[in-house]
């Protein structure tokens, strides 16, 4: 294979990481100028900023007024763990796992919480479990979008409206890229560092009235760490959902979240954010369709992510080991060129590439990246004589 000439046009923003993700277009450190540094988050202005994050998020996401929203520690992971440790055990649970984070929730359910009445519904990378097998008389834990597999549930139609159990949805790479069906979700979690392009550390937890009723009527059999406690004396700690955040939040990160929320409103709100993600995913789909060496990890178009786009190499002359080597070489080449950062597949996922396509990514930057991907692939493949398993 002849190595093509290095492309002339570079993406204006080479940040295609799937978390933390690219900042919103036009961002600079000046956006943090109003941060309440050196002040307590428990001060009146500190609580006001945290409450502003909550209420601005409610408006942007179209969360019903009777749902509680709180800022919690430890990013999306902390929010999911808080929900699982506080709510599970009251009835049987189905856990859906088709990528790394769903596998983690399954492990927590079986090996940490040690729930006896737990079913794990699994699928391999690139597919979904059979959603028709989910039993909504039980609690259900699932990711909306599998960040490490590029596979998302197609919609909320599969979730029973008259369910007896609670749905606990890890929506960290789906919030603000899908118009989520709140009537089907009892606990929803996400983090600022994904579609908002915010900084790490903080998570968001959204509780339906049904979830609140469970919290106030059920006490788990295990002890709860302080940062997981959502109730006191059998009643919801309402302050958590009014800006009195558990643990100490970074007021710089809070200011950055407010900046992202303001930008989201300025570009047109949730519909615009969803539209930007769809446009980016569509651009990638167009490039994949005309590129013979690459394909989506998700086989079925209707379950493909519109944010964390996972790609596999399909060159027949390369076995799995050689594909992994080529993919790593590509990621390293593009990093060294300053063209694309952090686009290697997740460590537990099949070898390949992963491109973030959420709302803070400009479609023009993806279009500029595609020739570089072709260049990097050809450059890496030209060295295939040194790759174990490659054809001569």
C-alpha positions in Angstrom: 0.0 0.0 0.0 1.3 3.4 -0.9 1.2 5.8 2.0 -0.9 8.9 1.1 0.4 12.4 1.4 -0.1 13.9 4.9 -3.3 16.0 4.7 -3.0 19.8 4.8 -6.2 20.7 6.7 -6.2 19.9 10.4 -9.2 19.9 12.9 -9.3 23.2 14.7 -9.9 21.3 17.9 -8.1 17.9 18.1 -9.9 16.8 21.3 -12.1 13.8 20.5 -11.8 12.0 23.9 -14.8 10.2 25.2 -14.3 11.7 28.7 -13.5 14.2 29.8 -14.8 15.5 26.4 -14.1 18.6 24.3 -15.0 21.9 25.8 -17.8 23.9 24.2 -16.7 25.8 21.0 -15.0 29.1 21.9 -14.2 28.1 25.5 -11.3 29.7 27.3 -10.2 30.0 30.9 -11.9 33.4 31.0 -15.2 31.5 31.3 -14.2 30.7 34.9 -13.8 34.4 35.9 -16.9 34.4 38.0 -15.9 31.3 40.0 -16.6 31.5 43.7 -13.0 30.6 44.6 -11.9 30.9 48.2 -15.5 30.8 49.5 -17.5 28.0 51.1 -19.9 26.0 48.9 -22.2 26.3 51.9 -22.2 30.1 51.8 -25.3 31.8 50.5 -23.7 32.6 47.1 -22.1 29.1 46.9 -25.4 27.3 47.4 -27.0 29.7 44.9 -24.5 28.7 42.2 -25.1 25.0 42.9 -28.9 25.5 42.8 -28.5 27.4 39.5 -26.7 24.3 38.1 -29.7 22.2 39.3 -32.4 24.4 38.0 -30.7 25.2 34.7 -30.1 21.5 34.1 -33.8 20.9 34.9 -34.9 23.4 32.3 -32.4 22.2 29.6 -33.2 18.5 30.1 -37.0 19.1 30.5 -37.0 17.2 33.8 -40.5 17.2 35.4 -41.0 19.6 38.3 -41.7 16.8 40.7 -38.4 15.1 40.0 -35.5 15.8 42.4 -32.1 16.8 40.9 -28.9 16.8 43.0 -25.2 17.4 42.5 -23.2 14.5 44.1 -19.6 13.4 44.5 -17.5 11.1 42.4 -18.9 11.8 38.9 -21.4 9.5 37.3 -19.8 6.5 38.9 -20.6 7.9 42.4 -24.1 8.8 41.3 -24.8 5.2 40.1 -23.3 3.7 43.2 -25.3 6.0 45.4 -28.5 4.8 43.7 -27.6 1.1 43.7 -26.5 1.0 47.4 -29.5 3.1 48.6 -32.3 1.5 46.5 -31.5 -2.1 45.6 -32.5 -5.1 47.7 -36.1 -4.2 48.1 -37.0 -6.6 45.3 -35.3 -8.7 42.6 -33.1 -6.9 40.1 -32.3 -7.3 36.4 -28.9 -5.7 35.4 -28.2 -5.2 31.7 -24.6 -5.4 30.6 -23.2 -5.0 27.2 -20.0 -3.1 27.8 -17.5 -2.2 30.6 -19.6 0.0 32.8 -22.7 -2.2 32.7 -20.3 -5.1 33.6 -19.2 -3.0 36.5 -22.8 -2.5 37.8 -23.4 -6.2 37.4 -20.3 -7.0 39.5 -21.4 -4.5 42.2 -24.8 -6.2 42.3 -23.6 -9.7 42.6 -20.2 -9.5 44.3 -20.4 -6.3 46.4 -24.1 -6.0 47.4 -24.4 -9.8 47.0 -28.0 -9.7 46.1 -29.4 -13.2 45.8 -32.2 -12.4 43.5 -30.3 -10.8 40.6 -30.4 -11.6 36.9 -27.6 -10.4 34.7 -28.7 -10.0 31.0 -25.6 -9.8 28.9 -24.5 -9.2 25.3 -21.1 -8.9 23.8 -19.5 -5.7 22.6 -21.5 -4.3 19.6 -24.9 -5.7 20.6 -27.7 -5.3 23.1 -29.2 -7.9 25.3 -32.7 -9.1 24.4 -34.7 -6.2 25.9 -37.9 -8.2 25.7 -36.5 -10.5 28.5 -36.4 -7.6 31.0 -38.9 -8.1 33.9 -40.3 -4.8 35.1 -41.8 -6.3 38.2 -38.2 -6.2 39.3 -35.7 -3.3 39.5 -33.7 -2.7 36.4 -30.2 -1.2 36.1 -28.9 -0.3 32.7 -26.8 2.1 30.7 -28.6 4.2 28.1 -25.5 4.5 26.0 -22.6 2.1 26.3 -19.7 4.6 26.2 -17.1 1.8 25.7 -19.0 -0.2 23.0 -20.8 2.5 21.0 -24.1 0.7 21.5 -27.2 2.5 22.8 -30.8 1.5 23.5 -32.9 2.7 20.6 -35.5 4.5 22.7 -37.6 4.0 25.9 -40.4 2.1 24.3 -39.1 -1.2 25.8 -39.6 0.1 29.3 -42.9 -0.7 30.9 -45.0 2.4 31.8 -46.9 0.4 34.5 -43.7 -1.2 36.1 -43.6 -2.2 39.7 -39.8 -2.0 40.0 -37.6 1.0 39.6 -35.4 1.8 36.6 -31.9 3.0 37.3 -30.3 4.5 34.2 -26.7 5.3 33.8 -27.0 8.1 31.2 -23.6 9.6 31.4 -22.9 9.7 27.7 -26.6 10.0 26.7 -27.9 13.0 28.7 -28.1 16.1 26.5 -27.7 13.9 23.4 -31.0 12.1 23.6 -34.4 13.5 24.6 -34.8 11.1 27.5 -38.3 9.8 28.4 -38.5 10.8 32.0 -41.7 8.9 32.6 -39.8 5.7 32.0 -36.8 6.6 34.2 -36.8 6.5 38.0 -33.2 7.2 38.7 -31.0 8.9 36.0 -27.3 9.7 36.4 -24.7 11.6 34.4 -21.6 13.7 34.7 -20.6 17.1 33.5 -17.6 15.8 31.7 -19.4 14.2 28.8 -21.9 16.0 26.6 -21.4 19.3 28.6 -17.6 19.2 28.1 -17.3 20.0 31.8 -14.6 19.0 34.3 -14.5 15.7 36.2 -15.4 14.9 39.8 -19.1 15.8 40.0 -22.2 13.7 39.1 -25.8 14.4 38.7 -28.6 12.3 40.1 -32.3 12.7 39.1 -35.0 10.9 41.2 -38.6 10.3 40.2 -41.3 10.4 42.9 -41.3 6.6 42.8 -37.6 6.6 43.6 -38.1 9.1 46.5 -41.0 6.9 47.8 -38.6 3.9 47.8 -35.9 5.8 49.6 -38.3 6.9 52.4 -39.9 3.4 52.8 -36.9 1.0 52.5 -33.7 0.7 54.5 -31.0 -1.4 53.0 -29.5 -4.3 55.0 -26.0 -3.0 54.6 -24.3 0.2 56.1 -24.1 3.2 53.8 -21.1 5.5 53.6 -21.8 9.1 54.4 -21.5 10.3 50.8 -24.1 7.7 49.7 -26.8 8.8 52.2 -29.9 10.4 50.7 -32.2 10.1 53.7 -32.1 11.0 57.4 -34.6 9.7 59.8 -36.5 8.0 57.0 -37.0 11.2 55.1 -35.2 12.5 52.0 -32.4 15.0 52.7 -34.0 17.8 50.7 -31.0 20.1 50.9 -29.0 17.8 48.5 -31.5 18.8 45.9 -31.4 22.5 46.6 -27.7 23.1 46.3 -26.4 21.7 49.7 -24.1 19.3 48.0 -22.6 16.3 49.9 -18.8 16.6 50.2 -17.0 19.7 48.9 -17.5 20.5 45.2 -15.0 22.4 43.1 -16.4 25.9 42.6 -14.2 26.1 39.5 -16.0 23.0 38.1 -19.3 24.5 39.1 -18.6 27.7 37.2 -17.5 25.7 34.2 -20.8 23.7 34.3 -22.8 27.0 34.4 -20.8 28.2 31.4 -21.7 25.1 29.5 -25.4 25.3 30.4 -25.4 29.0 29.2 -23.8 28.0 25.9 -26.4 25.2 25.5 -29.2 27.7 25.9 -27.5 30.1 23.5 -27.2 27.5 20.7 -30.9 26.4 21.0 -31.3 24.2 24.0 -31.8 20.4 24.1 -33.1 20.1 20.5 -30.0 21.9 19.2 -27.6 19.7 21.3 -29.4 16.5 20.1 -29.2 17.8 16.6 -25.5 18.5 16.8 -24.8 15.0 18.0 -26.9 13.5 15.3 -25.1 15.6 12.6 -21.8 14.5 13.9 -22.8 10.8 14.0 -24.2 11.2 10.5 -20.9 12.6 9.2 -19.0 9.6 10.7 -21.5 7.2 9.2 -21.0 8.8 5.8 -17.2 8.4 6.1 -17.5 4.8 7.3 -19.8 4.0 4.3 -17.2 5.1 1.8 -14.1 3.7 3.7 -13.4 0.0 3.1 -11.0 -0.6 6.0 -13.3 0.5 8.9 -16.8 -0.3 10.2 -18.9 0.3 13.3 -18.4 -2.0 16.3 -22.2 -1.9 16.6 -23.6 -4.1 13.8 -27.2 -2.8 13.8 -27.7 0.9 12.8 -30.6 1.4 15.2 -28.5 0.7 18.3 -25.4 2.8 17.3 -24.4 5.5 19.6 -24.5 9.2 18.5 -21.9 10.2 21.0 -19.2 7.6 21.7 -18.6 6.2 18.2 -16.7 2.9 18.4 -15.0 1.7 15.2 -13.3 -1.6 14.2 -10.7 -2.4 11.6 -11.9 -4.8 8.9 -8.8 -5.5 6.8 -8.9 -9.2 6.1 -5.1 -9.6 6.1 -4.9 -8.6 9.8 -5.7 -10.9 12.7 -7.0 -9.6 16.0 -3.5 -9.0 17.4 -2.4 -7.1 14.2 -5.6 -5.0 14.3 -4.9 -4.0 17.8 -1.3 -3.0 16.8 -2.5 -1.0 13.8 -5.2 0.8 15.9 -2.7 1.7 18.6 -0.2 2.9 16.0 -2.9 5.1 14.4 -3.9 6.7 17.6 -0.2 7.4 18.4 0.4 8.9 15.0 -2.5 11.2 15.2 -1.6 12.2 18.7 1.9 13.0 17.7 0.6 15.1 14.8 -1.7 17.1 17.1 -4.6 16.0 15.0 -6.6 13.8 17.3 -6.1 13.0 21.0 -7.3 10.0 23.0 -9.1 8.1 20.3 -8.0 4.6 21.1 -10.6 2.0 22.1 -11.4 1.6 25.8 -8.9 -0.7 27.5 -11.5 -3.5 28.0 -13.1 -3.1 24.5 -12.2 -4.9 21.3 -9.3 -3.2 19.4 -10.2 -0.2 17.3 -10.9 3.5 17.6 -13.4 5.6 19.5 -14.5 9.1 18.5 -16.6 11.4 20.6 -19.3 13.0 18.6 -21.3 14.9 21.2 -22.6 18.4 21.0 -19.3 20.2 21.8 -17.7 18.7 18.7 -17.9 20.7 15.5 -18.8 18.6 12.4 -16.2 20.5 10.4 -13.5 19.1 12.7 -14.7 15.6 12.1 -14.7 16.3 8.3 -11.1 17.5 8.7 -10.2 14.4 10.7 -11.3 11.8 8.2 -8.4 12.2 5.7 -6.0 12.0 8.6 -7.6 8.7 9.7 -7.1 7.4 6.2 -3.5 8.6 6.3 -2.8 7.1 9.7 -4.3 3.8 8.7 -2.2 3.6 5.5 0.9 4.7 7.3 0.4 2.0 10.0 -0.5 -0.7 7.5 2.7 0.1 5.5 4.6 -1.3 8.4 2.6 -4.5 8.5 5.6 -6.7 7.8 6.6 -5.9 11.4 3.1 -6.6 12.8 2.6 -10.2 14.2 -0.2 -12.0 12.3 -0.1 -9.7 9.2 -0.1 -11.1 5.7 3.1 -10.8 3.8 
